[in-house]
Amino acid sequence: MNGRLIAIGDIHGCHQEFAELLDRLSLTKDDRLILLGDLVNRGPDSCRVIDLAKQHRAISLLGNHELRLLNYRRTKAPYNNEQADAETFSKLRAEDWAYLEAMPLTHYVEELNTVFVHGGFLPNEPWQRQPASVVTRIQVIDKNGEPRKRAESPDSPVWADIWNGPPFVVYGHTPRPEIYKLKWSVGIDTACVMGGHLTAYILPEKRFVQVKARRRYFP
């Protein structure tokens, strides 16, 4: 592997912070950029985030927000009272929809034995076979072994606390004030859209670079 592998947590339309972080990373042609999903919704400009991702040839993974928008588009189902969804839906261009449709669920790098994903995995099943409904949404695991959001099952353990690898997992989706680093995983959604930070994790050197949100955009 010649260049660096750089993962970036949930951007959520925060194009200025994304641009600033890219600037600070000083990317070279050998670097590979992996965006951990939820590029869109909630922040100021989802389309500009997608433009920047394309410009830097990023591998953009499917997040639950992209999945939800794609499902609305396919089924014409109502918006579930998510104002951000309706706003993004109305602004996305044909090429943006094509970009969302092409997003992979995971990205595995064999030489580092590391997998990148939006949400995470159930620990006792092969990660390669877990569906989008699990890997884009999981935060905790309830007493029946089912994947849940923190809000649905607040006393349940975080999936990463039970994950004993290999592979090592780099993920976003669960916003926290700090990076969540464990032996076999690292969570780098540091809540930029909520006024936190946008975080990059650089491999193989295992270094973090952050930029502070310019303001709180949501909620």
N, C-alpha and C positions, 0 to 999 in steps of 0.2 A: 504494500500500500504506500504510494508515493506521498500523496498529500494528507491533509487532515480530514477527519470525519467530524462534522459539526451538526449536532442536533439542537433544534430550537423548540421551546415549549409553545403553548397555545398563544397565538397572536391575536385572534378575535378582532380583526379589522383595525388593529393599532399600527397603521402603516408608518407613522413617523418614528415610533419606537423601533419597529422592524428595520427601517432604513438606517437609523442610528446604530443599531446593533451590527448590521452588515458592514457599516463603515468601520466600526471598531474592530471587527474581525479581520479586516484586510484580506479578503479571500484571494486565493491564487487559482489558476486554471486546474490545478491538481486537487484542490479541496472539493469535498462532496458535502452538500448541504441537505439535511434531512429535517423536514418540518413535521412535527408530531401531531398534525390534525388540528381541527378547530381554527383554521385560518380566518374563518368568516364569523359574522354576527356580533352584535353587542357594541363593537367599537365603531370608529368614525368612517372607515372606508374599506370594505371587504374587497372591492374590485382592485384597488391599488395594491393590496397585499398579494393578490393573485398575480398581478403584473410583475411585482418584484420577485416573486417565487419563480416565475417563468424566466425572467431576465437572468436569474442566477442558476438556472437549470436545477432547481431543487427537486428532490424526491419528496413529494407531499403526501402524507398518509391520511387515510380517511378518519375523520373524527365524528363524534355523534352529531355535531351541528351540520356538517356536510351531509351525513346520512339522512338526517331529518329533512333537510331541504330537498334532497333527491327523492325521498319518499313522498313529500308533498307534491312534487312535480309529476311523479308517476301516477299517484292515486287521486290527486286533486282533493285530498282530505283537508279539513279545516286546520287553521294554524295553532290550535292548542293554546290560544291566548298569549303566544310569544310574539310580542310586538317586533322584536329584533328580526324574527324570521320573515315576517311580512315585508319589512323594509328591505332586507337583503334580497328576498325573492324578486322584488320589483326592479332591483338595480342590476342583477347579474345578466351579463351578456351571453350570447350563444357560445362564445369561446370559453367563458367561465364555466358554463354547464358542462362543456366537453372536458374541461380540466378536472372538475369534481367527479365526473363519471369514471375517469381514468385512475383515480387515486387507489393505490394498493392498501391492503389492511395492515401489512407488516413489512419490515425490511430487515433481513438477516445478513450479518457480516461474519462469515465463517472464521476468518483469521483472528477476529476478536471474540468469537463465540458470544456475540451480542445481538439482541433483537430489539428493534425499535417499533413502538406501537403507540396508539393514542391512549387507550385506557388501561389495559393490563390483561391478565390471564387468570383463569381458574388454575390452581396449583396442581391438581391431581389428574389433569388431562393433557394430552399432547398439545402444545401451544399452536402447532401448525394447523390443527383441525378445528380450532375454536371459531365460531361464526362472528360476523360483524356485530350482532346484537349483544355479544359478550364483550369482545375486545375493544369496542368503542365506548362502552358504557360502564364497565365494572369499576367500582370504587371499594366496596366492602363485600364480604361473603357472609351470608346469614347462617343461622344454625342448621338450615337444611342443605347447606352447600351451594345455595343459589347466589348469583351475582346481583348486587344491589347498589343503588346510589346511597351515599352517606345519609341523606335526608330521609330515606325510606327506612333505614335500619341503623340508627345512630350508635347503638351499642355493639354492633358487629365489628369484627376485626378487619383492618385494611388488608386487601389481597396481598400486597407486597410484604406484609409482616409474616405471611405464611409461605411465601414463594422462596424455595430453596435452590433454584437453579440446578445445573446450568440450563439455558443460557442466562447471561446477565441481561436485564431488561431496562431499557431507557424509555420513559413514558411521560405523558402529560396528563390532561383531563381533570385531575383532582387538584384544585387551586389551594395553595398553602402559602403562608407568609415567607417560608424558608424552603430551600432545596431539601428534599427528603431522601437522604442517601443511606442505603443499607448494603449489606454484603453482596447481595445478588440483584440489586435494582437501584435506580435513581429516578425520582419524580421531579420534573423540572417545570411544572406549571406553577409559576410564582405570581399568578393573579395580576398580570399586567393590566387587563381591562378593568380591574377593580381598584386600580391605583397602586398596584404592587410593582413588580419588575418583570421584564422579559429576559429570559435566561437561555444562554447557549451552553452546551456541554461539548467540550472538544476532546476527541480521541485521536491518537492513543495516549495523549499526555494527561487525560483526566482532569482538565482544567475547566473552570466556569468563568463565563463573562456575562455581566448583567448590565442592563440599562434600566433606569427608573422610569416609570410611567409619567407622562407629562401631567396627567390628572386622572381622576377617577371617572371612567366613562359609563360604568354599569355597577350596580343598579342605581 
